Amino acid sequence: MRAGVAALVLGGLAVAATVLLPAPAMAQQAAPKFQPEPFWPKPLPENWILGQVAGIAVDGQDNIWLIHRPATLLDDEKGAQANPPETKCCKSAPPVLKFDPEGNLLASWGGATAGQPWVKNEHGIHVDRDGNVWLGGNNDGDQILKFTPEGKFLQQVGKDDGSKGSASQTRLGRPAHMMTDAEANEIYVADGYGNHRVVVFDAKTGAFKRMWGAYGKTPSDDKMPAYKPDAKPSEQFANPVHCVRLSNDGQVYVCDRANNRIQVFRKDGTFVKEFRVTPETLANGSVWDLVLSEDAGQKFIFMADGANGQIVTLDRNTGDVVTQWGRHGRQPGQFKWVHNIAIDSKGNLYTAEVGWGRRAQKFRRMQ
């Protein structure tokens, strides 16, 4: 390892930051650079405010979708929706919002009052090739719901009647994230906060297809020792299994958050390799979400590290760390529990923060 200088562009100024990079990574590739856009998105209408932003995604037209948790608003944030109003500010925005790349609100919908099925604790959003919107629920709401772009309910995977364990072919265990494979007509689920697996269903019928646990083994709900950086890597996914992403070349990337690792599989569940990222991290783990870069070969992984408040760029082939940027804080380019990450066709990144972060940010790719 050796020290290198990476540039994070903040407020139009390139700020040098010393990071430790593997020597091969420094020699072979230039680090992508990003500039936060502090006024993205634009102010919401109707006195709306966001709660915890629990998912973010980009559709085929580079529109940005996010899902937040209206139930997480504090009392002094929702005085305007009391009867009679108690304060000028504010009202909860609908849980699902759609923005254009410049931050203009294009659409909003969703919630338990809409006369359609809904989840108890919003977690994760994905927009498929047809523009349909998939949403997850992970608080005794063991299901994934599918809607049209306009918010009309289409389909439910799982059921809100409690987890049946990691061997179940019909139920989920507090799923965290999902992604569709249009060619195979399948949906992959990171399952989740209760279960310890990736599970694949038919995207049209919801029929079970296959599942696997860590290293491609049969998933297990056996209690495992707490994570220790110097211990042998766990043979089981920890909770939560927090993301699942598909690459252009047909590999499946899984966020094993509390075990501080990314595991890579073939679509049939065959284990390929793993990358340990910031393995000294304790608390709630480093690997919260990831996306692959926008180039055809998807050279880089951009990983959201919620525990450490940063974005980590990895070489997708080797797992070498190329850059790390960000820190805990409330200013543009800083994070508090960066929970999810998305990327558009131009390579711009979008992030969502839960806990006390409660916001979305845009980072324009500069190089």
C-alpha positions in Angstrom: 0.0 0.0 0.0 1.1 3.6 -0.6 -0.4 7.0 -0.2 -2.0 8.7 -3.2 -3.8 11.9 -3.8 -7.4 11.8 -5.0 -9.5 14.9 -5.8 -13.1 15.3 -4.6 -14.6 18.4 -6.2 -16.6 20.3 -3.7 -18.4 23.6 -4.5 -16.4 24.0 -7.7 -13.1 23.5 -6.0 -10.9 20.4 -6.2 -10.0 19.4 -2.7 -7.0 17.0 -2.4 -7.4 14.1 0.0 -4.8 11.5 0.8 -6.0 8.0 0.6 -4.3 4.6 0.8 -4.4 2.8 -2.5 -3.0 -0.5 -3.7 0.0 0.3 -5.9 -1.4 -1.6 -9.0 -4.6 0.4 -8.8 -2.7 3.7 -8.8 -0.5 2.7 -11.7 -3.2 1.4 -13.9 -6.2 3.7 -13.7 -7.3 7.2 -13.0 -9.9 7.7 -10.3 -13.3 9.0 -11.4 -14.0 12.4 -9.9 -17.4 13.7 -8.8 -18.8 17.1 -7.8 -21.8 17.4 -5.4 -24.7 19.5 -6.6 -25.9 21.2 -3.4 -29.2 22.4 -4.9 -30.4 19.0 -6.2 -33.2 18.2 -6.0 -35.2 21.4 -6.2 -37.5 22.4 -3.4 -40.5 20.2 -3.1 -44.0 21.6 -3.6 -47.0 21.8 -1.3 -44.8 22.3 1.8 -43.6 18.7 1.5 -40.6 17.3 3.4 -38.7 13.9 3.3 -38.2 11.4 6.0 -35.6 8.7 5.8 -34.7 8.1 2.2 -34.6 4.3 2.0 -34.0 3.7 -1.7 -33.0 5.4 -4.9 -33.0 4.2 -8.5 -32.5 5.5 -12.1 -34.8 4.5 -15.0 -34.1 4.1 -18.7 -34.7 7.8 -19.4 -32.2 8.9 -16.6 -35.1 9.9 -14.3 -34.4 9.4 -10.7 -36.8 7.6 -8.4 -36.6 7.6 -4.6 -38.7 6.1 -1.8 -38.8 7.6 1.7 -40.4 6.8 5.0 -43.2 9.2 5.9 -43.6 7.6 9.3 -40.1 8.8 10.3 -41.0 12.5 10.3 -40.6 14.1 13.7 -43.4 15.9 15.4 -41.9 19.4 14.7 -41.6 18.5 11.0 -45.2 17.7 10.3 -47.1 20.4 12.2 -48.7 21.7 9.0 -50.6 18.4 8.5 -52.2 18.5 12.0 -55.8 19.5 12.3 -55.8 22.4 12.9 -52.2 23.1 11.6 -49.7 23.7 14.4 -46.9 25.2 12.4 -46.1 26.4 8.9 -43.9 23.4 8.3 -44.5 20.8 7.0 -46.3 17.9 5.3 -44.9 14.5 4.4 -44.2 14.0 0.7 -45.8 10.9 -0.9 -43.4 7.9 -0.4 -42.5 7.6 -4.0 -41.0 10.6 -6.0 -39.7 10.9 -9.5 -37.2 13.6 -10.6 -35.6 14.6 -13.8 -31.7 14.8 -13.9 -32.0 18.6 -13.0 -34.0 17.9 -9.9 -37.4 18.9 -11.0 -40.2 16.8 -9.5 -42.1 14.9 -12.2 -44.4 12.6 -10.3 -45.3 11.3 -6.8 -47.6 8.7 -5.4 -47.9 5.8 -3.0 -48.8 5.1 0.6 -51.2 3.1 2.7 -54.1 5.6 2.1 -54.1 5.1 -1.7 -56.5 2.1 -1.5 -53.8 -0.3 -2.7 -51.4 -2.7 -0.9 -48.5 -1.0 0.8 -45.5 -1.9 3.0 -45.0 -1.1 6.7 -41.4 0.1 6.4 -40.3 1.3 3.0 -36.9 -0.2 1.9 -35.5 -0.4 -1.6 -36.7 0.7 -5.0 -36.0 -0.6 -8.5 -37.3 0.4 -11.9 -37.3 -2.3 -14.5 -36.8 -2.1 -18.3 -40.5 -1.5 -18.9 -40.6 1.3 -16.4 -42.5 -0.6 -13.7 -41.5 0.3 -10.1 -40.7 -2.4 -7.6 -40.7 -1.6 -3.9 -39.6 -3.5 -0.8 -40.9 -3.6 2.8 -38.7 -4.9 5.7 -40.5 -4.3 9.0 -42.7 -7.4 9.4 -43.8 -6.5 5.9 -42.1 -9.4 4.1 -43.0 -8.6 0.6 -42.1 -6.8 -2.6 -44.7 -4.8 -4.5 -44.8 -3.9 -8.2 -46.5 -0.8 -9.6 -46.8 0.9 -13.0 -44.9 4.2 -13.4 -48.1 6.0 -12.5 -48.5 4.1 -9.2 -51.1 1.4 -10.1 -50.6 -1.8 -8.2 -49.6 -4.8 -10.4 -48.1 -7.6 -8.4 -47.0 -8.9 -5.0 -44.1 -11.2 -4.2 -44.2 -12.7 -0.7 -46.9 -12.0 1.9 -47.3 -9.9 5.0 -47.7 -12.8 7.4 -44.2 -13.1 8.9 -41.1 -14.8 7.7 -41.0 -18.6 7.2 -37.2 -18.8 7.2 -34.5 -18.9 4.6 -35.7 -22.2 3.1 -39.2 -20.9 2.2 -40.1 -20.8 -1.5 -43.1 -18.5 -1.0 -42.2 -16.1 1.7 -39.5 -13.4 2.3 -37.7 -12.4 5.4 -37.6 -8.6 5.5 -36.2 -8.1 2.0 -33.8 -5.2 1.5 -33.3 -4.8 -2.3 -34.3 -6.2 -5.6 -33.2 -6.2 -9.3 -34.8 -7.6 -12.5 -33.2 -9.5 -15.3 -35.3 -8.6 -18.3 -33.8 -11.3 -20.6 -34.6 -14.1 -18.2 -37.8 -12.5 -16.9 -36.6 -12.9 -13.3 -36.3 -10.8 -10.2 -33.4 -11.2 -7.8 -34.1 -10.3 -4.1 -31.6 -9.5 -1.4 -33.4 -11.3 1.5 -32.6 -9.7 3.8 -32.9 -8.4 7.4 -34.5 -11.7 8.5 -33.3 -14.3 6.0 -29.8 -15.0 4.9 -30.0 -15.5 1.1 -30.4 -14.3 -2.4 -33.7 -15.6 -3.9 -34.9 -15.5 -7.5 -38.5 -15.5 -8.7 -40.3 -15.4 -12.0 -40.8 -11.7 -12.6 -44.3 -12.2 -14.1 -45.8 -14.9 -11.9 -43.8 -14.6 -8.7 -43.0 -18.3 -8.9 -39.9 -19.5 -7.0 -36.9 -20.3 -9.2 -33.8 -20.8 -7.0 -31.9 -19.5 -4.0 -28.5 -19.5 -2.4 -26.5 -18.3 0.6 -22.9 -17.2 1.1 -20.4 -18.9 -1.2 -23.3 -20.4 -3.1 -24.2 -22.8 -0.3 -27.7 -23.7 0.9 -28.8 -20.7 3.0 -29.0 -21.3 6.8 -30.6 -19.5 9.7 -28.2 -21.0 12.2 -26.9 -18.4 14.6 -23.4 -17.3 13.7 -20.7 -15.7 15.9 -20.5 -11.9 15.8 -18.2 -10.5 13.1 -14.6 -10.1 14.0 -12.1 -8.6 11.5 -9.4 -11.2 12.2 -11.7 -14.2 12.2 -12.3 -16.6 9.4 -14.9 -15.2 7.0 -18.4 -16.4 7.8 -19.8 -19.3 5.8 -23.2 -17.6 6.0 -24.6 -14.2 5.0 -25.1 -11.9 7.9 -28.2 -9.8 8.4 -28.9 -7.8 6.4 -28.2 -9.2 2.9 -28.5 -5.6 1.8 -28.2 -5.4 -2.0 -28.2 -7.5 -5.2 -26.9 -6.1 -8.5 -26.5 -7.7 -12.0 -23.6 -6.8 -14.3 -23.7 -6.5 -18.1 -21.6 -9.7 -18.3 -24.1 -11.8 -16.2 -22.6 -11.7 -12.8 -24.5 -11.2 -9.6 -23.1 -8.8 -6.9 -24.4 -9.2 -3.3 -23.8 -6.8 -0.4 -23.1 -8.8 2.7 -23.2 -5.7 4.8 -22.3 -6.7 8.4 -19.6 -9.0 7.0 -17.9 -6.1 5.2 -17.8 -7.9 1.9 -19.1 -8.1 -1.7 -19.7 -11.7 -2.9 -19.9 -12.3 -6.7 -21.8 -15.2 -8.3 -23.0 -16.5 -11.6 -26.7 -16.3 -12.2 -27.2 -19.9 -11.2 -25.7 -19.2 -7.7 -22.2 -20.5 -8.4 -19.7 -18.6 -6.3 -17.0 -16.7 -8.2 -15.1 -14.5 -5.7 -15.5 -12.0 -2.9 -14.0 -8.6 -2.0 -13.6 -7.6 1.6 -14.0 -3.8 2.0 -12.8 -1.9 5.0 -12.8 -5.1 7.0 -12.0 -3.4 10.3 -15.5 -1.9 10.3 -17.7 -3.1 13.2 -21.0 -1.5 14.1 -23.4 -2.1 11.2 -20.9 -2.9 8.5 -19.4 -1.2 5.4 -21.0 -2.7 2.3 -24.5 -1.1 2.2 -25.1 -0.8 -1.6 -23.2 -0.7 -4.9 -23.6 0.1 -8.5 -21.4 -0.7 -11.5 -20.0 2.1 -13.7 -21.8 3.2 -16.8 -19.1 2.1 -19.4 -19.9 -1.1 -21.4 -17.2 -3.1 -19.5 -18.3 -1.7 -16.1 -14.7 -1.1 -15.0 -15.6 0.2 -11.5 -17.8 -0.6 -8.6 -19.1 2.4 -6.6 -20.0 1.3 -3.1 -22.0 3.1 -0.5 -20.3 2.6 2.9 -23.0 3.7 5.4 -21.0 3.0 8.6 -18.1 5.1 7.6 -20.0 7.8 5.7 -18.2 7.4 2.4 -18.2 6.2 -1.2 -15.6 3.6 -2.1 -14.5 3.1 -5.8 -13.2 -0.4 -6.5 -11.7 -2.0 -9.6 -14.4 -4.5 -10.5 -12.0 -7.2 -11.6 -9.6 -7.2 -8.7 -11.5 -5.5 -5.9 -8.6 -3.1 -5.4 -9.7 0.2 -3.8 -9.2 3.1 -6.2 -10.6 6.0 -4.2 -12.5 6.7 -1.0 -14.3 10.0 -0.5 -16.8 11.5 1.8 -17.2 11.6 5.6 -19.9 11.8 8.2 -21.5 15.2 8.1 -24.4 17.4 6.9 -22.7 19.4 4.2 -22.9 18.7 0.5 -20.7 15.7 -0.3 -20.9 14.4 3.3 -23.1 11.6 4.5 -25.1 10.3 7.5 -25.9 6.7 6.8 -25.6 6.6 3.1 -28.0 3.8 2.5 -28.4 3.4 -1.3 -26.6 4.5 -4.5 -27.7 4.8 -8.1 -26.0 5.7 -11.4 -27.3 7.2 -14.6 -26.1 6.7 -18.2 -23.6 9.6 -18.0 -22.0 8.2 -14.9 -23.5 10.6 -12.4 -24.1 9.2 -8.9 -27.2 9.6 -6.7 -27.3 8.7 -3.0 -30.0 8.2 -0.4 -29.5 8.6 3.4 -31.6 7.1 6.2 -31.3 7.7 9.9 -30.7 11.4 10.5 -29.4 11.9 7.0 -32.9 12.0 5.5 -32.0 13.3 2.0 -30.9 12.5 -1.5 -27.8 13.9 -3.2 -26.5 14.1 -6.7 -22.8 13.9 -7.7 -22.0 14.9 -11.2 -19.2 12.9 -12.8 -16.4 15.3 -13.8 -13.9 12.7 -15.3 
